[in-house]
Amino acid sequence: MERNGRQAWPPELSEPLREVDRLRRGGRYTSALALARALAGAHPTQVRVLVEVGLTLGVWGGQPAEALPWFDRVLALAPGHVATRYHRALTLARLGRHAEAVEGFTQVEAAGFRKALVLHMKRAESLEALGRLTEAEADWTAALAEDRGNPWLLQQRARSRVRAGRTDAAEADLTAALASQEGEAVDPELLYERGALRLQRGDVTGARADFGAGLQSFRVGDPPSLLDALRRGLQDAAVREGGAP
């Protein structure tokens, strides 16, 4: 039987597709792609096989332009294949075709895609690339409704709010993100971003405190560029105060 263009699944394809995945995860990308292409050639109307070729190219191979036609082939066979429509939108975003990506993400949302959190995150990123900051903030807010208090999501919404000129709301987001962190878990990047925002808004004392705390929280493995930025921030705050760092 066929359902929405999709054929019944031949059980003998299950093991070869598992082998494709094992090869990819084992770093043998060329072998994985060759096997996936061979399976697609032998079974050109099997949606799952075509999807795996697209994923192998786009995700594992970093070749979104080559992956896109495979997702289009799937949707020609099965227009209601929501996961493929989602991967197609991701691929469009990677290609910088953000307006089309946003349209794709919206179609996926309308179809009731189960991974609402990641959908809102990815659409927000494309909306920001398009300069549609109000809509991007709405998506970050929707993502936070799925994962309340997530510091990374709060940081992303703060950045979007800064770009939109809503610095008071952005500072509130960074403060909320920091409120959940203690000790070695405090992210110095969050402290730097709030410090820079406070300095911009004229709160020199608060900025200096954040830059100092960021230096105290700096961890092995954090980027050296962040350490330099914290030091520069502390110096800038000292200059604004007219004192020594």
BAFI-3210 file (N, C-alpha, C; in Angstrom, 3 decimals, decimal comma, padded with zeros to 6 digits):
// residues 245
n [1|2|3|4|5|6|7|8|9|10|11|12|13|14|15|16|17|18|19|20|21|22|23|24|25|26|27|28|29|30|31|32|33|34|35|36|37|38|39|40|41|42|43|44|45|46|47|48|49|50|51|52|53|54|55|56|57|58|59|60|61|62|63|64|65|66|67|68|69|70|71|72|73|74|75|76|77|78|79|80|81|82|83|84|85|86|87|88|89|90|91|92|93|94|95|96|97|98|99|100|101|102|103|104|105|106|107|108|109|110|111|112|113|114|115|116|117|118|119|120|121|122|123|124|125|126|127|128|129|130|131|132|133|134|135|136|137|138|139|140|141|142|143|144|145|146|147|148|149|150|151|152|153|154|155|156|157|158|159|160|161|162|163|164|165|166|167|168|169|170|171|172|173|174|175|176|177|178|179|180|181|182|183|184|185|186|187|188|189|190|191|192|193|194|195|196|197|198|199|200|201|202|203|204|205|206|207|208|209|210|211|212|213|214|215|216|217|218|219|220|221|222|223|224|225|226|227|228|229|230|231|232|233|234|235|236|237|238|239|240|241|242|243|244|245]
n.u [000,840|000,306|000,877|000,134|001,984|004,061|005,698|005,126|007,380|010,249|011,494|014,104|015,663|016,281|018,625|020,785|020,410|020,923|023,600|024,540|024,231|025,982|028,408|028,569|028,672|031,008|032,862|033,316|032,519|032,490|032,093|029,629|027,979|028,209|026,990|024,406|023,577|023,594|021,552|019,422|019,395|018,574|016,127|014,228|011,859|011,507|010,900|012,225|014,830|015,668|015,572|017,667|019,876|019,839|020,249|022,751|024,343|023,769|023,913|025,979|027,901|028,129|027,149|024,908|023,734|023,830|022,243|019,653|018,098|017,456|015,744|013,677|012,874|011,784|009,577|008,110|007,177|005,936|004,197|003,289|005,278|006,505|008,883|010,858|010,226|010,938|013,735|014,388|013,855|015,799|018,049|017,764|018,140|020,822|021,936|021,613|019,216|017,022|014,409|012,863|013,382|012,112|009,455|009,230|009,639|007,377|005,341|005,894|005,391|002,623|001,800|001,963|004,429|006,433|008,735|008,803|010,421|013,030|012,244|011,236|013,608|015,299|013,818|013,770|016,461|016,715|014,868|016,130|018,365|017,118|016,453|014,051|013,146|011,211|009,531|011,412|012,068|009,631|009,660|011,874|010,796|008,679|010,174|011,319|009,068|008,789|011,044|011,585|013,428|015,883|019,253|020,777|018,828|017,650|019,823|020,023|017,579|018,012|020,084|018,725|016,894|018,598|019,508|017,139|016,919|015,864|017,042|016,647|014,914|016,572|018,699|017,322|016,791|019,411|020,087|018,233|019,147|021,627|020,839|020,259|022,644|025,565|028,670|031,207|029,677|028,880|028,553|030,999|030,692|028,039|028,192|029,979|028,450|026,272|027,664|028,738|026,384|025,343|027,316|026,955|024,470|025,031|025,406|027,929|029,123|027,781|028,556|031,323|031,424|030,360|032,249|034,480|033,554|033,251|035,912|036,762|035,256|036,186|037,047|039,071|039,368|037,506|037,185|040,148|039,719|037,471|038,476|040,214|038,313|036,863|038,825|039,344|036,825|036,735|038,751|037,660|035,442|036,735|037,939|035,676|034,813|036,844|038,938|041,510|041,994]
n.v [-001,205|002,357|005,484|008,776|009,054|007,529|004,425|001,042|-000,262|-002,037|-004,719|-005,635|-003,441|-002,229|-003,042|-002,264|000,548|001,019|000,437|002,558|004,623|003,744|003,907|006,679|007,708|006,587|008,079|007,547|008,957|009,100|006,440|005,985|007,774|006,746|004,230|005,019|006,430|004,336|002,715|004,470|004,615|002,053|001,986|004,188|005,422|005,203|006,868|007,136|006,292|008,228|010,464|009,872|010,058|012,817|013,774|012,702|014,092|016,820|017,172|015,486|015,747|018,429|019,739|021,546|022,564|020,418|018,665|019,665|019,090|016,405|016,422|017,799|015,887|013,981|015,387|015,745|013,195|012,701|014,963|015,525|014,872|015,768|015,951|015,957|018,348|020,077|019,584|020,502|023,238|023,892|023,429|025,386|027,637|027,281|027,766|030,431|031,337|032,773|033,870|031,985|029,867|030,667|030,628|027,887|026,836|027,871|026,520|023,960|024,305|024,777|022,278|020,897|020,101|018,221|018,974|021,639|023,462|023,541|024,311|026,926|028,153|027,910|029,232|031,772|032,492|032,724|034,764|036,857|037,150|038,244|040,672|040,953|041,686|041,914|039,745|037,741|037,990|037,199|034,503|033,587|033,999|032,193|029,850|029,909|029,481|026,802|025,835|026,890|029,473|028,777|029,495|029,962|030,426|032,724|034,432|034,572|035,795|038,192|039,280|039,665|041,552|043,669|044,378|045,370|047,647|047,516|047,784|047,739|045,575|043,596|043,596|042,672|040,061|038,968|039,197|037,463|035,091|034,820|034,521|031,894|030,647|029,573|029,786|027,836|027,437|029,795|031,715|033,412|034,791|035,665|037,506|039,314|040,266|041,442|043,356|044,954|045,932|047,338|049,288|050,654|051,704|053,506|052,689|052,568|051,610|049,158|047,890|047,688|045,964|043,646|043,026|042,550|040,365|038,578|038,124|036,802|034,524|033,285|030,440|027,485|026,637|028,456|030,954|032,736|035,251|036,170|036,608|038,734|040,621|041,028|042,190|044,529|045,695|046,203|048,097|050,119|050,792|051,785|054,041|055,513|056,016|057,512|056,552|054,254|050,947]
n.w [000,000|-000,477|001,106|001,030|-001,052|-000,120|-000,092|001,071|003,516|002,644|004,437|004,074|003,601|005,966|007,435|005,633|005,749|008,417|008,360|006,798|008,657|010,678|009,315|008,825|011,450|012,233|010,950|008,301|005,857|002,998|002,221|003,415|002,001|-000,580|-000,286|000,501|-001,787|-003,630|-002,622|-002,980|-005,739|-006,365|-005,168|-005,929|-005,158|-002,494|000,287|002,802|002,241|000,383|002,012|003,779|002,095|001,601|004,243|004,785|002,956|003,640|006,472|007,546|005,607|005,148|002,884|001,871|-000,501|-002,260|-000,910|-000,927|-003,381|-002,938|-000,742|-001,946|-003,809|-002,087|-001,047|-003,342|-003,728|-001,292|-000,028|002,530|004,316|007,108|008,632|006,674|005,371|007,396|007,563|005,054|005,326|007,227|005,649|003,653|005,245|005,955|003,507|003,313|002,396|003,706|003,795|002,416|004,103|006,490|005,629|005,166|007,781|009,000|007,668|008,594|011,322|011,203|010,482|012,786|013,935|016,117|017,521|018,858|020,216|018,972|016,443|016,817|017,644|015,371|013,411|014,509|014,258|011,467|011,011|012,344|010,709|008,540|009,523|010,786|013,537|015,576|015,130|015,440|018,149|019,220|018,547|020,018|022,530|022,443|022,313|024,841|026,337|025,957|027,194|029,957|031,535|030,466|030,193|027,842|025,859|026,923|026,672|023,859|023,230|024,509|022,947|020,557|021,392|022,042|019,492|018,539|019,955|022,499|025,194|027,964|028,425|027,405|029,227|031,465|030,653|030,564|033,228|034,367|033,232|034,464|037,069|037,594|037,876|039,618|041,439|039,926|037,748|036,662|033,805|032,141|029,765|029,711|031,798|030,676|028,492|029,805|031,239|029,164|028,106|030,271|030,517|028,136|028,670|030,621|033,234|034,940|037,289|037,717|035,366|035,666|037,855|036,702|034,690|036,282|037,797|035,729|034,975|037,267|037,059|034,815|032,931|032,419|029,091|028,176|025,620|024,654|023,549|024,861|027,410|026,874|026,067|028,419|030,030|028,580|028,814|031,555|031,749|030,136|031,681|033,904|032,839|032,213|034,760|035,631|037,085|038,164|036,767]
ca.u [000,000|000,992|000,192|000,682|003,142|005,090|005,464|005,388|008,816|010,813|012,326|015,500|016,393|016,574|020,030|021,668|020,327|021,670|025,013|024,811|024,385|027,219|029,531|028,625|029,113|032,390|033,732|033,526|031,475|032,460|031,469|028,216|027,278|028,160|025,972|023,094|023,238|023,295|020,217|018,452|019,306|017,814|014,778|014,081|010,618|011,460|011,111|013,222|016,152|015,991|015,851|018,988|020,877|019,855|020,871|024,176|024,971|023,596|024,312|027,277|028,859|028,207|026,899|023,470|023,253|023,645|021,194|018,328|017,286|016,973|014,553|012,627|012,375|010,926|008,319|007,338|006,532|005,151|004,127|002,994|006,393|006,819|010,292|011,638|009,988|011,758|015,134|014,533|013,934|017,138|019,002|017,626|018,778|022,280|022,306|021,364|017,918|016,282|012,977|012,273|013,479|011,041|008,208|009,238|009,434|005,979|004,553|006,139|004,653|001,200|001,546|002,016|005,741|006,519|009,896|008,496|011,537|014,066|011,642|011,226|014,989|015,843|013,114|014,237|017,760|016,488|014,198|017,151|019,172|016,306|016,180|012,666|013,524|010,033|009,113|012,452|011,882|008,454|010,047|012,695|009,863|007,987|011,137|011,434|007,863|009,033|012,167|011,597|014,622|017,113|020,134|021,187|017,707|017,547|020,908|019,690|016,528|018,635|020,801|017,724|016,325|019,594|019,461|015,896|016,976|015,153|018,157|016,186|014,423|017,725|019,408|016,501|017,016|020,734|020,028|017,506|020,022|022,664|020,241|020,212|024,004|026,327|030,001|031,923|028,719|028,576|029,086|031,590|030,187|026,836|028,624|030,533|027,394|025,507|028,542|028,798|025,090|025,259|028,204|026,260|023,317|025,504|025,569|029,350|029,410|027,299|029,378|032,629|031,212|030,168|033,517|035,324|033,030|033,544|037,309|036,844|034,560|036,787|037,389|039,910|038,549|036,817|038,025|041,015|039,148|036,555|039,314|040,659|037,164|036,568|039,854|039,082|035,625|037,088|039,506|036,722|034,646|037,596|038,113|034,414|034,731|037,948|039,864|042,401|041,358]
ca.v [000,000|003,636|006,511|010,091|008,901|006,701|003,009|000,168|-000,366|-003,385|-005,008|-005,887|-002,173|-001,729|-003,250|-001,354|001,926|001,064|000,484|003,948|005,404|003,329|004,475|008,126|007,951|006,141|008,976|007,062|009,681|008,746|005,113|006,139|008,427|005,820|003,220|005,676|006,698|003,058|002,316|005,362|004,221|000,805|002,195|005,632|005,988|004,959|008,167|007,096|006,192|009,544|011,355|009,572|010,646|014,245|014,011|012,390|015,219|018,121|017,211|014,851|016,187|019,881|020,144|021,817|022,760|019,094|017,960|020,234|018,363|015,136|016,726|018,133|014,623|013,375|016,126|015,478|011,901|012,704|016,365|015,623|014,371|016,987|015,975|016,368|019,780|020,741|019,514|021,387|024,609|024,030|023,493|026,714|028,586|027,123|028,365|031,867|031,641|032,829|034,118|030,686|029,042|031,080|030,089|026,449|026,597|028,187|025,383|022,850|024,616|024,588|020,842|020,301|019,502|017,948|019,609|023,069|024,256|023,759|025,044|028,356|028,624|028,028|030,295|033,041|032,811|033,208|036,066|037,852|037,383|039,092|041,933|040,958|041,478|041,728|038,356|036,898|038,011|036,380|033,091|033,282|033,926|030,906|028,811|029,952|028,860|025,360|025,519|028,102|029,780|028,318|030,668|030,218|031,047|034,092|035,186|034,832|036,811|039,457|039,806|040,147|042,781|044,721|044,819|046,120|048,853|047,303|047,418|047,438|044,195|042,729|043,460|041,813|038,678|038,532|039,051|036,219|033,978|034,703|034,199|030,438|030,123|029,800|029,211|027,570|027,350|031,128|031,889|034,751|035,470|036,387|038,662|040,297|040,892|042,371|044,483|045,831|046,587|048,332|050,403|051,383|052,403|054,486|052,108|052,245|050,788|047,814|047,311|047,322|044,775|042,493|042,665|041,955|039,032|037,734|037,702|035,830|033,305|032,747|029,031|026,815|026,250|029,625|031,537|033,856|036,525|036,620|037,151|040,061|041,525|041,367|043,131|045,822|046,254|046,744|049,327|051,141|051,245|052,595|055,339|056,242|056,458|058,431|055,961|053,192|049,644]
ca.w [000,000|-000,454|001,887|000,725|-001,912|000,482|-000,271|002,209|003,747|002,494|005,613|003,719|003,550|007,313|007,794|004,876|006,246|009,688|007,986|006,413|009,880|011,343|008,565|009,091|012,831|012,335|010,203|006,929|005,138|001,573|002,105|003,782|000,900|-001,710|000,000|000,472|-003,195|-004,277|-002,171|-003,634|-007,130|-006,463|-004,607|-006,141|-004,610|-001,057|000,924|003,876|001,622|-000,184|003,143|004,319|001,201|001,892|005,548|004,676|002,273|004,281|007,887|007,753|004,601|005,054|001,495|001,803|-001,874|-002,846|-000,163|-001,176|-004,373|-002,391|000,053|-002,899|-004,350|-001,070|-000,941|-004,551|-003,499|-000,053|000,417|003,954|005,131|007,856|009,034|005,500|005,169|008,414|007,140|003,894|005,836|007,805|004,546|003,062|006,162|005,824|002,230|003,370|001,776|004,966|003,585|002,106|005,306|007,397|005,077|005,422|009,212|009,311|007,178|009,521|012,545|010,925|010,375|014,112|014,197|017,554|018,143|018,793|020,742|017,962|015,332|017,160|017,660|014,022|012,687|015,064|013,664|010,102|011,100|012,685|009,508|007,665|010,199|011,287|014,925|016,419|014,955|016,026|019,608|019,521|018,474|021,201|023,660|022,314|022,689|026,304|026,892|025,899|028,092|030,791|032,308|029,818|030,087|026,458|025,166|027,434|026,048|022,458|023,170|024,891|021,782|019,611|021,958|021,895|018,091|018,346|020,783|023,766|026,064|029,321|028,402|027,177|030,503|032,323|030,218|030,994|034,688|034,629|032,857|035,484|038,369|037,779|037,878|040,848|041,513|038,684|036,648|036,140|032,453|032,031|028,563|030,124|032,582|029,748|027,701|030,644|031,540|027,997|027,982|031,348|030,188|027,083|029,248|031,595|034,571|034,947|038,464|037,445|034,309|036,233|038,678|035,825|034,044|037,314|038,096|034,577|035,080|038,351|036,638|033,592|033,137|031,432|027,942|027,641|024,557|025,063|023,106|025,906|028,474|026,425|026,062|029,820|030,491|027,930|029,418|032,869|031,511|029,646|032,811|034,756|032,172|032,380|036,157|035,898|038,049|037,675|036,781]
c.u [000,875|000,174|000,887|001,973|004,216|004,733|005,696|006,890|009,298|011,748|013,801|016,324|016,832|018,050|020,976|021,606|021,000|023,171|025,416|025,065|025,665|028,438|029,675|029,199|030,549|033,363|033,998|032,449|031,361|031,777|029,981|027,429|027,152|027,084|024,578|022,654|022,870|021,900|019,142|018,296|018,470|016,368|014,424|012,805|010,462|011,873|012,227|014,635|016,578|016,324|017,265|020,101|020,989|020,534|022,368|024,924|024,948|024,128|025,726|028,323|029,005|028,011|025,401|022,943|022,990|022,512|019,796|017,520|016,748|015,741|013,380|012,035|011,429|009,567|007,472|006,575|005,559|005,093|003,875|004,088|007,000|008,294|011,176|011,445|010,805|013,232|015,382|014,655|015,297|018,187|018,949|018,297|020,297|022,785|022,101|020,061|016,864|014,790|012,258|012,307|012,363|009,699|008,113|008,986|007,974|005,054|004,691|005,367|003,163|000,829|001,642|003,308|005,974|007,669|009,751|009,678|012,552|013,506|011,654|012,645|015,503|015,131|013,538|015,564|017,598|015,812|015,195|018,019|018,444|016,018|014,765|012,700|012,325|009,544|010,129|012,308|010,693|008,800|010,951|011,817|009,093|008,899|011,297|010,194|007,994|010,120|012,430|012,916|015,920|018,050|020,536|020,064|017,500|018,625|020,584|018,592|017,086|019,356|019,831|017,127|017,310|019,555|018,217|015,856|016,273|016,156|017,721|015,695|015,563|018,499|018,639|016,682|018,363|020,781|019,309|018,367|021,083|022,107|020,241|021,597|024,737|027,715|030,655|030,990|028,392|029,298|029,671|031,132|028,923|027,199|029,210|029,421|026,556|026,360|028,604|027,492|024,921|026,142|027,567|025,129|023,719|025,637|027,008|029,708|028,988|028,134|030,709|032,511|031,069|031,476|034,451|034,883|033,309|034,977|037,481|036,250|035,188|037,351|038,352|039,005|037,721|037,738|038,879|040,459|038,168|037,337|039,789|039,511|036,797|037,580|039,647|037,853|035,913|037,869|038,584|035,871|035,450|037,794|036,845|034,278|035,821|038,937|040,738|041,674|041,794]
c.v [001,255|004,628|007,839|009,967|007,997|005,225|002,242|-000,085|-001,805|-003,693|-005,196|-004,603|-001,680|-001,864|-002,382|000,095|002,072|001,121|001,877|004,791|005,032|003,918|005,970|008,408|007,502|006,987|008,571|007,653|009,247|007,405|005,190|006,734|007,492|004,766|003,827|005,956|005,410|002,574|003,169|005,013|002,970|000,965|003,680|006,245|005,705|006,234|008,131|007,022|007,543|010,547|011,128|010,076|012,147|014,565|013,732|013,543|016,495|018,210|016,679|015,359|017,683|020,399|020,444|021,984|021,422|018,338|018,407|019,463|017,028|015,358|017,109|016,870|013,942|014,062|016,000|014,158|011,951|014,128|016,522|015,113|015,545|017,058|016,411|017,855|020,601|020,740|020,387|022,841|024,867|024,207|024,853|027,773|028,501|027,740|029,873|032,294|031,737|033,096|032,807|029,762|029,376|030,534|028,584|026,120|026,848|027,080|024,187|023,067|024,358|023,113|020,132|019,582|019,382|018,672|021,124|023,925|024,567|024,507|026,544|028,925|028,878|029,115|031,661|033,455|033,340|034,567|037,167|038,178|038,295|040,463|042,059|040,671|041,266|040,283|037,397|036,843|037,152|034,894|032,704|033,156|032,612|029,752|028,750|029,377|027,341|024,935|026,735|028,240|029,324|029,508|030,994|030,894|032,488|034,982|035,531|035,884|038,178|040,088|040,370|041,466|043,945|045,272|045,661|047,393|048,730|046,856|047,104|045,994|043,211|042,518|042,554|040,339|038,161|038,342|037,769|035,008|033,747|034,250|032,702|029,823|030,499|029,203|029,033|027,514|028,709|031,317|033,294|035,511|036,255|037,638|039,739|041,026|041,842|043,583|045,469|046,600|047,657|049,533|051,279|052,226|053,404|053,986|051,624|051,344|049,344|047,118|046,852|046,072|043,522|042,064|042,010|040,547|038,065|037,239|036,652|034,487|032,643|031,359|028,532|026,315|027,382|030,319|032,698|035,210|037,072|037,223|038,555|041,062|041,950|042,377|044,506|046,492|046,878|048,044|050,455|051,692|052,144|053,989|056,180|056,766|057,455|057,900|054,928|051,871|048,819]
c.w [000,000|000,368|001,645|-000,093|-001,375|000,348|001,023|002,302|003,563|003,670|005,284|003,608|004,929|007,665|006,960|005,362|007,604|009,411|007,529|007,654|010,618|010,640|008,827|010,462|013,058|011,537|008,779|006,022|003,683|001,361|002,408|002,631|-000,304|-001,504|-000,072|-000,966|-003,934|-003,892|-002,839|-005,104|-007,332|-006,008|-004,717|-005,605|-003,121|-000,317|001,950|003,309|001,071|000,919|003,667|003,413|001,481|003,204|005,500|004,017|003,113|005,692|008,064|006,779|004,476|003,647|001,305|000,385|-002,560|-002,169|-000,576|-002,226|-003,850|-001,525|-000,854|-003,524|-003,362|-001,052|-002,201|-004,415|-002,326|000,498|001,909|004,858|005,901|008,230|007,870|005,221|006,175|007,990|005,918|004,343|006,473|006,714|003,861|003,939|006,045|004,528|002,210|002,741|002,893|004,792|003,270|003,319|006,286|006,926|005,345|006,876|009,601|008,828|008,108|010,823|012,352|010,851|011,714|014,430|015,691|018,251|018,078|019,230|019,654|016,764|015,614|017,154|016,248|013,221|013,203|014,449|012,237|010,098|011,459|011,477|008,525|008,280|010,731|012,789|015,849|016,348|015,564|017,540|020,016|019,484|019,639|022,435|023,636|022,688|024,209|026,987|026,896|026,884|028,972|031,554|031,682|029,588|028,655|025,680|025,628|026,822|024,599|022,342|023,550|023,705|020,751|020,101|021,874|020,475|017,815|019,190|022,118|024,825|027,489|029,414|028,203|028,472|031,462|031,957|030,706|032,504|035,067|034,306|033,933|036,829|038,647|037,918|039,153|040,709|040,165|037,479|036,044|034,799|032,317|030,792|028,883|030,923|031,675|029,003|028,551|030,996|030,389|027,835|029,057|031,052|029,118|027,649|030,342|033,006|034,707|036,128|038,242|036,390|034,856|037,099|037,814|035,172|035,060|037,665|036,955|034,591|036,166|037,940|035,423|033,861|032,075|030,302|027,387|026,632|025,066|024,657|024,139|027,065|028,111|026,480|027,477|030,349|029,876|028,528|030,760|032,721|031,029|030,782|033,728|034,158|032,359|033,817|036,517|036,893|037,390|037,703|037,960]
res [m|e|r|n|g|r|q|a|w|p|p|e|l|s|e|p|l|r|e|v|d|r|l|r|r|g|g|r|y|t|s|a|l|a|l|a|r|a|l|a|g|a|h|p|t|q|v|r|v|l|v|e|v|g|l|t|l|g|v|w|g|g|q|p|a|e|a|l|p|w|f|d|r|v|l|a|l|a|p|g|h|v|a|t|r|y|h|r|a|l|t|l|a|r|l|g|r|h|a|e|a|v|e|g|f|t|q|v|e|a|a|g|f|r|k|a|l|v|l|h|m|k|r|a|e|s|l|e|a|l|g|r|l|t|e|a|e|a|d|w|t|a|a|l|a|e|d|r|g|n|p|w|l|l|q|q|r|a|r|s|r|v|r|a|g|r|t|d|a|a|e|a|d|l|t|a|a|l|a|s|q|e|g|e|a|v|d|p|e|l|l|y|e|r|g|a|l|r|l|q|r|g|d|v|t|g|a|r|a|d|f|g|a|g|l|q|s|f|r|v|g|d|p|p|s|l|l|d|a|l|r|r|g|l|q|d|a|a|v|r|e|g|g|a|p]
***
